[in-house]
Amino acid sequence: MPALQPTYAPYPFALVSAHGDAVVAEDGRAFTDFYGGHCVCSTGHSHPRVVDAICAQARSLLFYSTAAELPVRTAAADALVRYAGPHIASVFFCNSGAEANENALKLSAQLTGRSRFVAFAGGFHGRTLLALACTDLPKLHAPLRPLLPACEFLPFGDAAALAQADFSEVAAVIVEPIQSMAGVRTADPSWFTALQRKCTDAGTMLVVDEVQTGFGRTGTPFAFHQYDLAPDFVTCAKGIASGFPLGAVLFAAPVAAQIAPGDLGSTFGGGPVASAALLATLEVIEEEGLAARALAAEARIRAGVEGTVVTEVRGAGLLIGLVVGGGHAAALKAHLQAERVLVGASADPEVLRLMPPLNVSDAAIDHLLHAVRSFAPAGAA
Ligand SMILES: Cc1ncc(COP(=O)(O)O)c(C=O)c1O
């Protein structure tokens, strides 16, 4: 039995280093990284400004909890709230996406006095109890049933199902702007408008899970900026600090005003090194124009896969789903790996996911495109 409990089917090689959009295996082989370590490496692997900020902060103050005010944490909160735009009033720092969602869902129940939730088929929100209850993984729910609150799963993007749903007893609706794990599924802007209106009318909190879509990945600071949405909570993690563990819950002003000291807490959340990493990440994203870069990269990828085995391109910016019909997606993924390109699978066996660093180079994109074009599906003439 390995000492490290197996949790995931890893690559068949160990990684020892990574820079920019490339990762390097133990045997010296370099791979172009279109997976980004689960959509995390927003500014590229080991961006020098992020690394310098982390090292400098670690040397001066490695850790202190919220028992003390830390200028670096205050600066990180100010920068993130400014980055999120005028709808967001304040932030709570935690350590992961699941924890961010757990806190948003818990506060929704506390503030509404309700205990039911609504989520969407195919949605993924994490593995803590409330987040898991709202994640469409029935296999994991079954043994925990008595511990999980009631959560109704509606079809994502379905206007008729939304119109029929009753939110009157619902504490919160949680939604990903783009359902990544489900196969990079998008919904019509009018559906988001209707969802917001229904939540407002019912006094139901809206939690927008931007754990994958945040920090410029879809072309705007957060994906909710592209829709007619005024979320009560926006949850983030993954790309927030370029790979240093950090999660955050962003609050709209009316919610922020109702949270009392003591309602929230986390020993490690928003520690000084994580805060320094967040500050540097935001500076890089803004100064290097990475949201615009994500859109330019998307356009290059969309144009480049035309006429290949890819029959449809889903998503926005650098959260991309390549639809590969005919049962060839797994073979394409294996071919890309043999060609030294890493991509992700999804819950949809026909969809491969691309979520590379936002500063992925044109040369890296061309490497991907060349590898896709050189794929010959088994059985093809
Ligand atoms: C949309 C979304 N929300 C939440 C999570 C949970 O984040 P974490 O693994 O940091 O707990 C994930 C993880 O993949 C995710 O994709």
The ligand as an SDF file (V2000), in Angstrom:
LIG
                    3D

 16 16  0  0  0  0  0  0  0  0999 V2000
  -16.3890   24.7540   -9.8850 C   0  0  0  0  0  0  0  0  0  0  0  0
  -15.6810   24.1910   -8.6860 C   0  0  0  0  0  0  0  0  0  0  0  0
  -16.0880   24.5330   -7.4630 N   0  0  0  0  0  0  0  0  0  0  0  0
  -15.4770   24.0560   -6.3620 C   0  0  0  0  0  0  0  0  0  0  0  0
  -14.4130   23.1850   -6.4470 C   0  0  0  0  0  0  0  0  0  0  0  0
  -13.7490   22.6700   -5.2050 C   0  0  0  0  0  0  0  0  0  0  0  0
  -12.5130   23.2870   -5.0680 O   0  0  0  0  0  0  0  0  0  0  0  0
  -11.3800   22.6580   -4.1200 P   0  0  0  0  0  0  0  0  0  0  0  0
  -10.8860   21.4130   -4.7870 O   0  0  0  0  0  0  0  0  0  0  0  0
  -10.3510   23.7380   -4.0080 O   0  0  0  0  0  0  0  0  0  0  0  0
  -12.0370   22.3750   -2.8230 O   0  0  0  0  0  0  0  0  0  0  0  0
  -13.9570   22.7870   -7.7090 C   0  0  0  0  0  0  0  0  0  0  0  0
  -12.8340   21.8430   -7.8340 C   0  0  0  0  0  0  0  0  0  0  0  0
  -12.5270   21.3110   -8.8620 O   0  0  0  0  0  0  0  0  0  0  0  0
  -14.6060   23.3050   -8.8590 C   0  0  0  0  0  0  0  0  0  0  0  0
  -14.2050   22.9630  -10.0830 O   0  0  0  0  0  0  0  0  0  0  0  0
  1  2  1  0
  2  3  1  0
  2 15  2  0
  3  4  2  0
  4  5  1  0
  5  6  1  0
  5 12  2  0
  6  7  1  0
  7  8  1  0
  8  9  2  0
  8 10  1  0
  8 11  1  0
 12 13  1  0
 12 15  1  0
 13 14  2  0
 15 16  1  0
M  END
$$$$
